[in-house]
Amino acid sequence: MMKTLHSYWAYIVLAILIYAVVNAVIGLTQKKEFTHKDFRLGLFALITTHIQLLIGLGWYFMSPWFKALKANGGEVMKESSARLLAVEHPLMMIIAIVLITMGWSKHKKQVKSESKFKTFAIFYGLALLLILSRIPWANWI
C-alpha cells in the first residue's frame, strides 16, 4: 500500500513541480509581477514534496532494500539497481526536498518579483533535475 501510494503521489509531485518551475521561468523571462497564484503554486509544490518525503520514508524503512542494506551493505553497494533503491534514490530525494525548502525560505525574503521568480527557478529547478535523475524508472508503476 505504501509503495503504491508513494508511486502514484510521485506523479502529482512531478506535475506540480514541473508547473512551478515552468511558471517561475516564464515569470522571470517575461518580467511578470509575482502574484498570490505564484505564491500558492510554490507553497503547493513545497507541501506535496514534503508529503511525498513522509510517505517515502515510511515505505523505505519497511522496504526490502533497507533490510538488505542493514544485513549486507557491501553486496547492495556492488549492485547498481539495488544501490539506486537503497541509497541513491532516498539520498537525492532528501537533497532535492532540502533545495525546495531553501528556495521557499529564500523567496520569502525577496522583495522584487524578479528575485522571487529567480529563486524559485533556481532552487525548484535544481530539485526537479535531481528528482528526475534518480527516479527508479524501471520500478515505477
N, C-alpha and C positions, 0 to 999 in steps of 0.2 A: 504494500500500500504506500509506504513512504517513498519507495523508489519511483513508483508511478506518479505520485503527486509531484515529486521533485522533477521528473522528466517533463510533465505537462506544464508545470508552473514556469519552467525554463522558457517555453515559447512566449509566454506573457512577458517575462523579464526581457527577453531579446527584442520583442516588438516595441516595448515601451522605451528601452534603452536606445535602440536604433532611431526611433522617432525623436527622442530627446536630443541626441547628437546631431541629427539632420536639422532639427529645429534651431539648435544653437549655431550651427554653421551658417544656416540661412539668415538668422537674425544678425550674426556678425558681419557677413558679407554685404547684406542689404541695409545695414545700419538701422535696424528696426528698434523701436522702443521696447524695453523689457516689460512685459505685462504680467498680470495675475495668471494668465494662461501659461506663460513660460515658467513662472514660479511653481505652479501646480504640477506641471509636467516634470520638472526637475525633482520635486518632492515625491511624486508618484514613482519615479524611477528609483529614488533612494529607498522608499518603503518596499517596493516589490523585490529589490535586490536583497534587502535585509531579511525579508520573509523567506526568500529562496535560501539564504545562508542558514537560517534556523532549520528549515526542512532538510537541507543538505547535511548539516551537522548531525541531526537526528538519524538520518539514513546512514551516514558514514560510520558512526560508532556501532551500528548494527550490521554493517556490511561484511561480506566475506573478505574483502580486500584489507580492511582494518585488522581483522583477525589473523590473516596471513602475514601482514606486516609485523604484528606483535609476535607471532610464532617463529617466523623465519624471514627477517627483513632483508637479509642478503640475497635470498632467492627472488624475492619480489623486485628488488632493485635491478636484478640482472635481466628480467623480462620486461620489455618496453610497454606492453599493453597493461600488465599488472602495475607497473610503476606509474603509468598515467593515471589509473584509477585510484591507487593508494596514496600517491604523493603529489604528482604534478597538478592534477585537476583541483584537488582541495586547496593546495597552496596558492595557485594562480587565482582561484575564485576569491579567496580571502584577500589577496593583494588588490584585486580589482574592486572589491567592495570597500576596501580602505581608500582607494583612489576616489571612488564615488562619494564617500563620506567627506573626504578632504575637499573635493570640488564643491559639495553642498555648503560646507562651512565657509570656504573662501568666498563663494559667490555672495553670501550674506553681508560680507564686509565691504563689498564693492558698491560704489555709488552710481557709476555710469553704466548704462545699458550695454555698451560695447564690452566693458570689462566683465560684466556678468555672463554674457554670451561666450566670451573668450574662455572664461574659467570653466564653464560647462563643456564647451567644445574640447578643451584640452583634457580635463580630468575624466569626464564621462567617455570621451573618445578613446583615451588610452585604456580605460577599464574595458570598454567594448572589444578592443583589439585583444587584450589578454583573455577575455572570456571566449572569444571566437577561436583563439589559438589552442585552447585546452579543453574544449568540449569533446567528450569521447563519442565522436560521430558514429562509430560502428555500433555502439551500445545504445544509442539514443532511440527512443520509441518514435 
